[in-house]
Every structure is written in C-alpha cells, then in structure tokens.
C-alpha cells in the first residue's frame, strides 16, 4: 500500500479546488491513500487549547 501521510495544505486557500490538486497528484502517483494535515494553532477556534501552554 502506497501512502503519503504528511501533506500540509496551509499554503493555499482552503478550498475544494485546492484540495483536489493534492488528490489529483496522488492519483497520478498511484497512491492508495493520502492524509491531509494542518497545524491547529493557525485557527483561532483552537486558541483555548493553548491557554495552559
């Protein structure tokens, strides 16, 4: 099984079109699975998780 488990998407507009580029490339590379990642600290919704840090 061919997996790319570390794809960061932060350099784009967070649209379905942006994500589709990653999916299309995975298909081209004949990958079985990809895992799109993002660091939650860039989203204000997660700010409370860092209050104690």
C-alpha distance matrix in Angstrom:
0.0 3.8 6.4 10.1 11.8 15.3 16.9 20.6 22.6 26.1 27.4 27.7 29.8 27.5 27.7 25.4 26.0 24.8 21.5 21.0 21.0 17.9 16.2 17.6 16.4 12.7 13.3 15.1 12.4 9.9 7.7 6.1 8.1 11.1 13.6 17.1 19.5 23.2 25.9 28.1 31.3 31.7 32.4 35.9 34.8 33.2 36.3 37.7 34.8 36.1 39.8 39.8 37.9
3.8 0.0 3.8 7.0 9.6 12.6 13.9 17.7 19.7 23.2 24.1 24.6 26.9 24.9 25.3 23.2 23.4 22.0 18.9 18.5 18.0 14.8 13.7 15.0 13.2 9.7 11.0 12.4 9.3 7.7 5.0 5.2 6.7 8.8 11.7 14.9 17.3 20.9 23.6 26.2 29.2 29.3 30.3 33.9 33.2 31.7 34.6 36.3 33.5 34.6 38.3 38.5 36.4
6.4 3.8 0.0 3.8 5.8 9.1 10.5 14.3 16.5 19.9 21.2 21.8 24.0 21.9 22.5 20.8 21.4 19.6 16.4 16.7 16.3 12.8 12.1 14.2 12.4 9.0 11.3 13.1 10.3 9.5 5.8 5.8 4.8 5.7 8.0 11.3 13.5 17.2 19.9 22.4 25.4 25.6 26.6 30.2 29.4 27.9 30.8 32.5 29.8 30.8 34.6 34.8 32.8
10.1 7.0 3.8 0.0 3.8 5.8 7.0 10.8 13.2 16.4 17.6 18.5 21.0 19.2 20.2 19.0 19.4 17.1 14.2 15.0 14.2 10.5 10.9 13.1 11.0 8.2 11.5 12.9 10.2 10.7 7.3 8.5 6.5 4.9 6.4 8.9 10.8 14.3 17.0 19.8 22.5 22.5 23.8 27.5 27.1 25.6 28.3 30.3 27.7 28.5 32.2 32.7 30.5
11.8 9.6 5.8 3.8 0.0 3.8 6.3 9.6 12.4 15.3 17.2 18.4 20.7 18.5 20.0 19.1 20.1 17.6 14.6 16.2 15.9 12.1 12.7 15.6 13.8 11.3 14.5 16.3 13.9 14.2 10.5 10.7 7.8 5.6 4.7 7.3 8.3 11.8 14.2 16.9 19.7 20.1 21.3 24.9 24.3 22.5 25.2 27.0 24.2 25.1 28.9 29.2 27.1
15.3 12.6 9.1 5.8 3.8 0.0 3.8 6.5 9.8 12.3 14.1 15.8 18.4 16.6 18.6 18.4 19.2 16.2 13.8 16.0 15.2 11.6 13.2 16.0 14.0 12.3 15.9 17.2 15.1 16.2 12.9 13.8 10.8 7.7 6.0 6.6 6.4 9.4 11.5 14.7 17.1 17.3 18.9 22.5 22.5 20.7 23.0 25.2 22.6 23.0 26.8 27.3 24.9
16.9 13.9 10.5 7.0 6.3 3.8 0.0 3.8 6.5 9.5 11.0 12.2 14.9 13.3 15.2 15.1 15.6 12.5 10.4 12.7 11.7 8.3 10.6 13.3 11.5 10.7 14.3 15.5 14.1 15.6 12.8 14.1 11.1 7.4 6.1 4.9 5.6 8.2 11.1 14.2 16.6 16.0 17.5 21.3 21.5 20.2 22.6 25.2 23.0 23.4 27.2 28.2 25.9
20.6 17.7 14.3 10.8 9.6 6.5 3.8 0.0 3.8 5.9 7.9 9.6 12.3 11.0 13.6 14.5 15.1 11.6 10.3 13.4 12.5 9.8 12.7 15.3 13.8 13.7 17.2 18.3 17.3 19.1 16.4 17.6 14.5 10.7 8.7 6.0 4.9 5.7 8.4 11.5 13.5 12.5 14.3 18.1 18.7 17.5 19.6 22.5 20.6 20.8 24.5 25.8 23.6
22.6 19.7 16.5 13.2 12.4 9.8 6.5 3.8 0.0 3.8 5.7 6.2 8.6 7.4 10.0 11.3 11.8 8.3 7.6 11.1 10.4 8.8 11.7 14.1 13.5 14.0 17.1 18.2 18.0 19.8 17.5 18.7 15.7 12.0 10.3 6.8 6.7 6.5 9.5 11.9 13.8 11.9 13.2 16.9 17.6 17.3 19.5 22.5 21.2 21.6 25.1 26.9 25.0
26.1 23.2 19.9 16.4 15.3 12.3 9.5 5.9 3.8 0.0 3.8 5.5 7.8 7.5 10.9 13.2 13.7 10.2 10.6 14.1 13.4 12.3 15.4 17.6 16.8 17.6 20.8 21.7 21.5 23.5 21.2 22.5 19.4 15.6 13.6 10.0 8.7 6.7 8.4 10.5 11.6 9.0 10.9 14.5 15.9 15.6 17.2 20.6 19.7 19.6 22.9 25.0 23.0
27.4 24.1 21.2 17.6 17.2 14.1 11.0 7.9 5.7 3.8 0.0 3.8 7.1 8.6 11.3 13.7 13.2 9.5 11.0 14.0 12.4 12.1 15.6 17.0 16.1 17.7 20.7 21.0 21.0 23.5 21.8 23.6 20.8 17.1 15.8 12.4 11.8 10.3 12.0 14.2 14.8 11.9 14.0 17.3 19.1 19.1 20.3 23.9 23.2 22.8 25.9 28.1 25.9
27.7 24.6 21.8 18.5 18.4 15.8 12.2 9.6 6.2 5.5 3.8 0.0 3.8 5.8 7.9 10.5 9.8 6.5 8.7 11.6 10.5 11.1 14.2 15.5 15.4 17.2 19.7 20.2 20.9 23.2 21.7 23.3 20.6 17.1 16.1 12.6 12.7 11.5 13.8 15.3 16.4 13.3 14.3 17.6 19.0 19.7 21.3 24.7 24.3 24.4 27.4 29.8 28.1
29.8 26.9 24.0 21.0 20.7 18.4 14.9 12.3 8.6 7.8 7.1 3.8 0.0 3.9 5.5 9.0 8.9 6.7 9.2 11.9 11.9 13.0 15.5 16.8 17.5 19.2 21.3 22.2 23.3 25.2 23.8 25.0 22.3 18.9 17.7 14.1 14.3 12.9 15.0 15.7 16.8 13.4 13.6 16.4 17.6 19.0 20.7 24.1 24.1 24.5 27.3 30.0 28.7
27.5 24.9 21.9 19.2 18.5 16.6 13.3 11.0 7.4 7.5 8.6 5.8 3.9 0.0 3.8 6.9 8.3 6.3 7.3 10.5 11.5 11.9 13.7 15.8 16.8 17.8 19.9 21.4 22.4 23.8 21.9 22.6 19.7 16.5 15.0 11.4 11.8 10.6 13.2 13.6 15.5 12.6 12.1 15.2 15.6 16.9 19.2 22.2 22.0 23.0 25.8 28.4 27.3
27.7 25.3 22.5 20.2 20.0 18.6 15.2 13.6 10.0 10.9 11.3 7.9 5.5 3.8 0.0 3.8 5.3 5.2 6.5 8.6 10.3 11.6 12.8 14.4 16.1 17.4 18.8 20.4 21.9 23.1 21.7 22.3 19.8 17.0 16.2 13.0 14.3 13.8 16.7 17.0 19.1 16.3 15.4 18.3 18.3 19.9 22.4 25.3 25.2 26.4 29.2 31.8 30.8
25.4 23.2 20.8 19.0 19.1 18.4 15.1 14.5 11.3 13.2 13.7 10.5 9.0 6.9 3.8 0.0 3.8 5.4 5.1 6.0 8.8 10.1 10.2 11.9 14.3 15.2 16.1 18.0 19.8 20.6 19.4 19.7 17.5 15.2 15.0 12.5 14.7 15.1 18.4 18.9 21.4 19.0 18.1 21.0 20.6 22.0 24.9 27.5 27.1 28.6 31.5 33.9 32.9
26.0 23.4 21.4 19.4 20.1 19.2 15.6 15.1 11.8 13.7 13.2 9.8 8.9 8.3 5.3 3.8 0.0 3.8 5.5 5.0 6.7 9.3 9.9 10.4 12.7 14.5 15.2 16.4 18.6 19.8 19.2 20.3 18.4 16.2 16.5 14.1 16.4 16.9 20.2 21.1 23.4 20.7 20.3 23.4 23.4 24.7 27.3 30.2 29.8 30.9 33.9 36.3 35.1
24.8 22.0 19.6 17.1 17.6 16.2 12.5 11.6 8.3 10.2 9.5 6.5 6.7 6.3 5.2 5.4 3.8 0.0 3.8 5.5 5.5 7.3 9.3 10.3 11.5 13.3 15.0 16.0 17.5 19.2 18.1 19.5 17.3 14.5 14.5 11.6 13.6 13.9 17.1 18.5 20.5 17.9 18.0 21.3 21.8 22.7 25.1 28.1 27.5 28.3 31.5 33.8 32.3
21.5 18.9 16.4 14.2 14.6 13.8 10.4 10.3 7.6 10.6 11.0 8.7 9.2 7.3 6.5 5.1 5.5 3.8 0.0 3.8 5.3 5.4 6.5 8.8 10.1 10.9 12.7 14.5 15.6 16.8 15.3 16.2 13.8 11.1 11.1 8.6 11.2 12.4 16.0 17.3 20.0 17.9 17.8 21.3 21.2 21.7 24.5 27.3 26.3 27.4 30.7 32.7 31.3
21.0 18.5 16.7 15.0 16.2 16.0 12.7 13.4 11.1 14.1 14.0 11.6 11.9 10.5 8.6 6.0 5.0 5.5 3.8 0.0 3.8 5.3 4.9 5.9 8.5 9.6 10.4 12.1 14.0 14.9 14.2 15.3 13.7 11.7 12.9 11.3 14.4 16.0 19.6 21.0 23.7 21.7 21.6 25.0 24.7 25.4 28.3 30.9 29.9 31.2 34.4 36.4 35.0
21.0 18.0 16.3 14.2 15.9 15.2 11.7 12.5 10.4 13.4 12.4 10.5 11.9 11.5 10.3 8.8 6.7 5.5 5.3 3.8 0.0 3.8 5.5 5.1 6.2 8.6 9.9 10.5 12.3 14.1 13.7 15.6 14.3 12.1 13.5 11.8 14.7 16.2 19.7 21.7 24.0 21.8 22.4 25.9 26.1 26.5 29.1 32.0 30.9 31.7 35.1 37.0 35.3
17.9 14.8 12.8 10.5 12.1 11.6 8.3 9.8 8.8 12.3 12.1 11.1 13.0 11.9 11.6 10.1 9.3 7.3 5.4 5.3 3.8 0.0 3.8 5.5 5.2 6.2 8.7 9.8 10.5 12.2 11.0 12.8 11.1 8.5 9.9 8.7 11.7 13.8 17.4 19.7 22.2 20.5 21.3 24.9 25.0 24.9 27.6 30.3 28.8 29.7 33.2 34.8 32.9
16.2 13.7 12.1 10.9 12.7 13.2 10.6 12.7 11.7 15.4 15.6 14.2 15.5 13.7 12.8 10.2 9.9 9.3 6.5 4.9 5.5 3.8 0.0 3.8 5.4 5.0 6.2 8.6 9.8 10.4 9.4 10.5 9.2 7.8 10.0 9.8 13.4 15.9 19.6 21.5 24.5 23.0 23.2 26.9 26.4 26.4 29.4 31.9 30.3 31.6 35.1 36.6 35.0
17.6 15.0 14.2 13.1 15.6 16.0 13.3 15.3 14.1 17.6 17.0 15.5 16.8 15.8 14.4 11.9 10.4 10.3 8.8 5.9 5.1 5.5 3.8 0.0 3.8 5.4 5.1 6.2 8.7 9.7 10.1 12.1 11.8 10.9 13.5 13.3 16.7 19.1 22.7 24.8 27.5 25.8 26.2 29.8 29.6 29.8 32.6 35.3 33.8 34.9 38.4 40.0 38.2
16.4 13.2 12.4 11.0 13.8 14.0 11.5 13.8 13.5 16.8 16.1 15.4 17.5 16.8 16.1 14.3 12.7 11.5 10.1 8.5 6.2 5.2 5.4 3.8 0.0 3.8 5.4 4.9 6.1 8.5 8.7 11.6 11.4 10.1 12.9 12.9 16.0 18.5 21.9 24.4 26.9 25.3 26.3 30.0 30.1 29.9 32.5 35.2 33.5 34.3 37.9 39.3 37.2
12.7 9.7 9.0 8.2 11.3 12.3 10.7 13.7 14.0 17.6 17.7 17.2 19.2 17.8 17.4 15.2 14.5 13.3 10.9 9.6 8.6 6.2 5.0 5.4 3.8 0.0 3.8 5.4 5.0 6.0 5.2 7.8 7.7 7.1 10.5 11.5 14.8 17.8 21.3 23.8 26.6 25.5 26.3 30.0 29.7 29.2 32.1 34.5 32.5 33.5 37.2 38.3 36.3
13.3 11.0 11.3 11.5 14.5 15.9 14.3 17.2 17.1 20.8 20.7 19.7 21.3 19.9 18.8 16.1 15.2 15.0 12.7 10.4 9.9 8.7 6.2 5.1 5.4 3.8 0.0 3.8 5.4 4.9 6.0 8.0 9.2 9.8 13.3 14.5 18.1 21.1 24.7 26.9 29.8 28.6 29.1 32.8 32.3 32.0 35.1 37.4 35.5 36.7 40.3 41.5 39.7
15.1 12.4 13.1 12.9 16.3 17.2 15.5 18.3 18.2 21.7 21.0 20.2 22.2 21.4 20.4 18.0 16.4 16.0 14.5 12.1 10.5 9.8 8.6 6.2 4.9 5.4 3.8 0.0 3.8 5.4 7.8 10.8 12.2 12.4 15.8 16.7 20.0 22.8 26.3 28.8 31.5 30.1 31.0 34.7 34.6 34.2 37.0 39.6 37.7 38.6 42.3 43.5 41.4
12.4 9.3 10.3 10.2 13.9 15.1 14.1 17.3 18.0 21.5 21.0 20.9 23.3 22.4 21.9 19.8 18.6 17.5 15.6 14.0 12.3 10.5 9.8 8.7 6.1 5.0 5.4 3.8 0.0 3.8 5.5 9.2 10.7 11.0 14.5 15.9 18.9 21.9 25.2 28.0 30.6 29.5 30.7 34.5 34.4 33.6 36.4 38.8 36.6 37.4 41.1 42.0 39.8
9.9 7.7 9.5 10.7 14.2 16.2 15.6 19.1 19.8 23.5 23.5 23.2 25.2 23.8 23.1 20.6 19.8 19.2 16.8 14.9 14.1 12.2 10.4 9.7 8.5 6.0 4.9 5.4 3.8 0.0 3.8 6.5 9.1 10.7 14.5 16.5 19.7 23.1 26.4 28.9 31.8 31.1 31.9 35.6 35.1 34.4 37.3 39.5 37.2 38.3 42.0 42.8 40.8
7.7 5.0 5.8 7.3 10.5 12.9 12.8 16.4 17.5 21.2 21.8 21.7 23.8 21.9 21.7 19.4 19.2 18.1 15.3 14.2 13.7 11.0 9.4 10.1 8.7 5.2 6.0 7.8 5.5 3.8 0.0 3.8 5.6 7.3 11.0 13.4 16.5 20.0 23.3 25.7 28.7 28.3 29.1 32.7 32.1 31.2 34.2 36.2 33.8 34.9 38.6 39.3 37.3
6.1 5.2 5.8 8.5 10.7 13.8 14.1 17.6 18.7 22.5 23.6 23.3 25.0 22.6 22.3 19.7 20.3 19.5 16.2 15.3 15.6 12.8 10.5 12.1 11.6 7.8 8.0 10.8 9.2 6.5 3.8 0.0 3.8 7.2 10.5 13.5 16.7 20.3 23.5 25.6 28.9 28.7 29.1 32.7 31.6 30.6 33.9 35.6 33.1 34.6 38.2 38.8 37.1
8.1 6.7 4.8 6.5 7.8 10.8 11.1 14.5 15.7 19.4 20.8 20.6 22.3 19.7 19.8 17.5 18.4 17.3 13.8 13.7 14.3 11.1 9.2 11.8 11.4 7.7 9.2 12.2 10.7 9.1 5.6 3.8 0.0 3.8 6.9 10.0 13.1 16.7 19.9 21.9 25.2 25.1 25.5 29.0 27.9 26.9 30.1 31.8 29.3 30.8 34.5 35.1 33.5
11.1 8.8 5.7 4.9 5.6 7.7 7.4 10.7 12.0 15.6 17.1 17.1 18.9 16.5 17.0 15.2 16.2 14.5 11.1 11.7 12.1 8.5 7.8 10.9 10.1 7.1 9.8 12.4 11.0 10.7 7.3 7.2 3.8 0.0 3.8 6.4 9.6 13.2 16.5 18.7 21.8 21.6 22.1 25.7 24.9 23.9 27.0 29.0 26.6 27.9 31.6 32.4 30.6
13.6 11.7 8.0 6.4 4.7 6.0 6.1 8.7 10.3 13.6 15.8 16.1 17.7 15.0 16.2 15.0 16.5 14.5 11.1 12.9 13.5 9.9 10.0 13.5 12.9 10.5 13.3 15.8 14.5 14.5 11.0 10.5 6.9 3.8 0.0 3.8 6.3 10.0 13.1 15.1 18.4 18.4 18.9 22.4 21.5 20.3 23.4 25.3 22.8 24.2 27.8 28.6 27.0
17.1 14.9 11.3 8.9 7.3 6.6 4.9 6.0 6.8 10.0 12.4 12.6 14.1 11.4 13.0 12.5 14.1 11.6 8.6 11.3 11.8 8.7 9.8 13.3 12.9 11.5 14.5 16.7 15.9 16.5 13.4 13.5 10.0 6.4 3.8 0.0 3.8 7.0 10.6 12.5 15.7 15.2 15.7 19.4 18.8 17.9 20.9 23.1 21.1 22.2 25.9 27.1 25.4
19.5 17.3 13.5 10.8 8.3 6.4 5.6 4.9 6.7 8.7 11.8 12.7 14.3 11.8 14.3 14.7 16.4 13.6 11.2 14.4 14.7 11.7 13.4 16.7 16.0 14.8 18.1 20.0 18.9 19.7 16.5 16.7 13.1 9.6 6.3 3.8 0.0 3.7 6.9 9.2 12.2 12.2 13.1 16.7 16.4 15.0 17.7 20.0 17.8 18.7 22.4 23.5 21.7
23.2 20.9 17.2 14.3 11.8 9.4 8.2 5.7 6.5 6.7 10.3 11.5 12.9 10.6 13.8 15.1 16.9 13.9 12.4 16.0 16.2 13.8 15.9 19.1 18.5 17.8 21.1 22.8 21.9 23.1 20.0 20.3 16.7 13.2 10.0 7.0 3.7 0.0 3.8 6.1 8.8 8.5 9.6 13.2 13.4 12.0 14.4 17.1 15.2 15.9 19.5 21.0 19.2
25.9 23.6 19.9 17.0 14.2 11.5 11.1 8.4 9.5 8.4 12.0 13.8 15.0 13.2 16.7 18.4 20.2 17.1 16.0 19.6 19.7 17.4 19.6 22.7 21.9 21.3 24.7 26.3 25.2 26.4 23.3 23.5 19.9 16.5 13.1 10.6 6.9 3.8 0.0 3.8 5.6 6.4 8.3 11.5 12.1 9.9 11.7 14.4 12.4 12.5 16.2 17.6 15.6
28.1 26.2 22.4 19.8 16.9 14.7 14.2 11.5 11.9 10.5 14.2 15.3 15.7 13.6 17.0 18.9 21.1 18.5 17.3 21.0 21.7 19.7 21.5 24.8 24.4 23.8 26.9 28.8 28.0 28.9 25.7 25.6 21.9 18.7 15.1 12.5 9.2 6.1 3.8 0.0 3.8 5.4 5.6 8.4 8.5 6.2 8.5 11.0 9.4 10.1 13.6 15.4 14.1
31.3 29.2 25.4 22.5 19.7 17.1 16.6 13.5 13.8 11.6 14.8 16.4 16.8 15.5 19.1 21.4 23.4 20.5 20.0 23.7 24.0 22.2 24.5 27.5 26.9 26.6 29.8 31.5 30.6 31.8 28.7 28.9 25.2 21.8 18.4 15.7 12.2 8.8 5.6 3.8 0.0 3.8 5.5 7.2 8.7 6.3 6.6 9.8 8.7 8.1 11.4 13.5 11.9
31.7 29.3 25.6 22.5 20.1 17.3 16.0 12.5 11.9 9.0 11.9 13.3 13.4 12.6 16.3 19.0 20.7 17.9 17.9 21.7 21.8 20.5 23.0 25.8 25.3 25.5 28.6 30.1 29.5 31.1 28.3 28.7 25.1 21.6 18.4 15.2 12.2 8.5 6.4 5.4 3.8 0.0 3.8 6.5 8.8 8.0 8.5 12.1 11.9 11.4 14.2 16.8 15.3
32.4 30.3 26.6 23.8 21.3 18.9 17.5 14.3 13.2 10.9 14.0 14.3 13.6 12.1 15.4 18.1 20.3 18.0 17.8 21.6 22.4 21.3 23.2 26.2 26.3 26.3 29.1 31.0 30.7 31.9 29.1 29.1 25.5 22.1 18.9 15.7 13.1 9.6 8.3 5.6 5.5 3.8 0.0 3.8 5.4 5.8 7.1 10.5 10.9 11.4 13.9 16.8 16.1
35.9 33.9 30.2 27.5 24.9 22.5 21.3 18.1 16.9 14.5 17.3 17.6 16.4 15.2 18.3 21.0 23.4 21.3 21.3 25.0 25.9 24.9 26.9 29.8 30.0 30.0 32.8 34.7 34.5 35.6 32.7 32.7 29.0 25.7 22.4 19.4 16.7 13.2 11.5 8.4 7.2 6.5 3.8 0.0 3.8 5.3 5.1 8.3 10.0 10.4 11.9 15.3 15.3
34.8 33.2 29.4 27.1 24.3 22.5 21.5 18.7 17.6 15.9 19.1 19.0 17.6 15.6 18.3 20.6 23.4 21.8 21.2 24.7 26.1 25.0 26.4 29.6 30.1 29.7 32.3 34.6 34.4 35.1 32.1 31.6 27.9 24.9 21.5 18.8 16.4 13.4 12.1 8.5 8.7 8.8 5.4 3.8 0.0 3.8 5.7 7.4 8.9 10.8 12.2 15.3 15.9
33.2 31.7 27.9 25.6 22.5 20.7 20.2 17.5 17.3 15.6 19.1 19.7 19.0 16.9 19.9 22.0 24.7 22.7 21.7 25.4 26.5 24.9 26.4 29.8 29.9 29.2 32.0 34.2 33.6 34.4 31.2 30.6 26.9 23.9 20.3 17.9 15.0 12.0 9.9 6.2 6.3 8.0 5.8 5.3 3.8 0.0 3.8 5.5 5.6 7.5 9.7 12.4 12.6
36.3 34.6 30.8 28.3 25.2 23.0 22.6 19.6 19.5 17.2 20.3 21.3 20.7 19.2 22.4 24.9 27.3 25.1 24.5 28.3 29.1 27.6 29.4 32.6 32.5 32.1 35.1 37.0 36.4 37.3 34.2 33.9 30.1 27.0 23.4 20.9 17.7 14.4 11.7 8.5 6.6 8.5 7.1 5.1 5.7 3.8 0.0 3.8 5.4 5.5 7.0 10.2 10.6
37.7 36.3 32.5 30.3 27.0 25.2 25.2 22.5 22.5 20.6 23.9 24.7 24.1 22.2 25.3 27.5 30.2 28.1 27.3 30.9 32.0 30.3 31.9 35.3 35.2 34.5 37.4 39.6 38.8 39.5 36.2 35.6 31.8 29.0 25.3 23.1 20.0 17.1 14.4 11.0 9.8 12.1 10.5 8.3 7.4 5.5 3.8 0.0 3.8 5.3 5.3 8.3 9.9
34.8 33.5 29.8 27.7 24.2 22.6 23.0 20.6 21.2 19.7 23.2 24.3 24.1 22.0 25.2 27.1 29.8 27.5 26.3 29.9 30.9 28.8 30.3 33.8 33.5 32.5 35.5 37.7 36.6 37.2 33.8 33.1 29.3 26.6 22.8 21.1 17.8 15.2 12.4 9.4 8.7 11.9 10.9 10.0 8.9 5.6 5.4 3.8 0.0 3.8 5.8 7.3 8.1
36.1 34.6 30.8 28.5 25.1 23.0 23.4 20.8 21.6 19.6 22.8 24.4 24.5 23.0 26.4 28.6 30.9 28.3 27.4 31.2 31.7 29.7 31.6 34.9 34.3 33.5 36.7 38.6 37.4 38.3 34.9 34.6 30.8 27.9 24.2 22.2 18.7 15.9 12.5 10.1 8.1 11.4 11.4 10.4 10.8 7.5 5.5 5.3 3.8 0.0 3.8 5.5 5.2
39.8 38.3 34.6 32.2 28.9 26.8 27.2 24.5 25.1 22.9 25.9 27.4 27.3 25.8 29.2 31.5 33.9 31.5 30.7 34.4 35.1 33.2 35.1 38.4 37.9 37.2 40.3 42.3 41.1 42.0 38.6 38.2 34.5 31.6 27.8 25.9 22.4 19.5 16.2 13.6 11.4 14.2 13.9 11.9 12.2 9.7 7.0 5.3 5.8 3.8 0.0 3.8 5.6
39.8 38.5 34.8 32.7 29.2 27.3 28.2 25.8 26.9 25.0 28.1 29.8 30.0 28.4 31.8 33.9 36.3 33.8 32.7 36.4 37.0 34.8 36.6 40.0 39.3 38.3 41.5 43.5 42.0 42.8 39.3 38.8 35.1 32.4 28.6 27.1 23.5 21.0 17.6 15.4 13.5 16.8 16.8 15.3 15.3 12.4 10.2 8.3 7.3 5.5 3.8 0.0 3.8
37.9 36.4 32.8 30.5 27.1 24.9 25.9 23.6 25.0 23.0 25.9 28.1 28.7 27.3 30.8 32.9 35.1 32.3 31.3 35.0 35.3 32.9 35.0 38.2 37.2 36.3 39.7 41.4 39.8 40.8 37.3 37.1 33.5 30.6 27.0 25.4 21.7 19.2 15.6 14.1 11.9 15.3 16.1 15.3 15.9 12.6 10.6 9.9 8.1 5.2 5.6 3.8 0.0
